[in-house]
Amino acid sequence: MHWQDRIVIDPDILVGKPVIRGSRLSVEFIVGLLASEWTEADIIANYLGVTHEDVLACSAYAETKLSH
């Protein structure tokens, strides 16, 4: 799985911040929840429509951007 399959950057959505496709949930927000000790299960339970693959894509996107 590539993060590009799940994450989109569109200037008309959240001022161009990367978001989970089909939502207004930013990668920054999801990564922030993980950093605040939310589990993947917590995120999925609290944000309907977010999947395991979405959480992985957010992590992969963040890792890619931090490694550059």
Secondary structure by P-SEA (a helix, b strand, c coil): ccccccbbbbccccccccccccccccaaaaaaaaaacccaaaaaaacccccaaaaaaaaaaaaaaaac
